[in-house]
Amino acid sequence: MTVSTVQLLIKKWKILGSLNTKPRSGRPRKISTKTARRIVGDTKKYPQITSGEIQAALEKDGVVVARSTILEQK
């Protein structure tokens, strides 16, 4: 690690009291990380599954998503 990196870390520690990253600005995700992993997992497990079938399976579990959201995750 370079000296400048260590200096920046010490400065951050003194100002914030921790080295954790702060939340970033931007649009919130439409779906949770868990739902996104489920969509990808279902797609890998059943390559011929349609977005409509994934949407129906998610709706059974109370998660409402648009087909376009599912297509973005594939």
N, C-alpha and C positions, 0 to 999 in steps of 0.2 A: 504494500500500500504506500502510496506517495505521501510526502509530508503535507501537501496541500489537502489531500483527502482527509487525513487525520485532523488537520486544523478545522476543516469544514464540519466534521462530525462533532468535535469538541464545541464549536460555536453553536451548532444546532442543539446539543445537549444543554448548554447553558441557557439558551433562549426558551426552548420548549420543555425541557425536563425529560425528554425521551427522544428516541431515534426512529419512532414509528412514522410511517408516511401518512400524510394528511389526505382526506378524501379529495378526489379530483372533481372539477366541474364537468358538466356535460349532461346529456339526457340519460335518465334512468333506464335500465334494461326493461324490455317489455315482459320478459319471463324470468323466472328465477334460474340460478345456475343449476339447481337440481332438475328442473324441467328441461333445460337445454341438454343436460347429460342424458336424460331419459330419451329424448328425441333422437340424439345421435346413437345411443345404444340400440334402440328399436330399429333404426335404419341399418346398422351394421348386422344385427341379428337376423333381420328379415329384409334383405335387399330389394325385394319386389313390393314392399308395403307402400301404399299410396299416402299422400299427405292427408287425404280425407279419413283414412283408417286411423292414422295417428291422432288426428284431431278428435275423432269419435272416442278413442281410448282415453285420451286426456280428459274429455268432457265427462266420462264416467267417473273419474276421480275428482271432478269439480274444478278442473283447470280449463278455462276458456281461452283459446288462442285462435288466431286467424290462420288460414292455410299459408298465407304469405310469410308469416312468422316461422312456420314449420320449414318452409322451403329455404329460408335464410340459414337455418341450423344445419341442414343436410350438408 
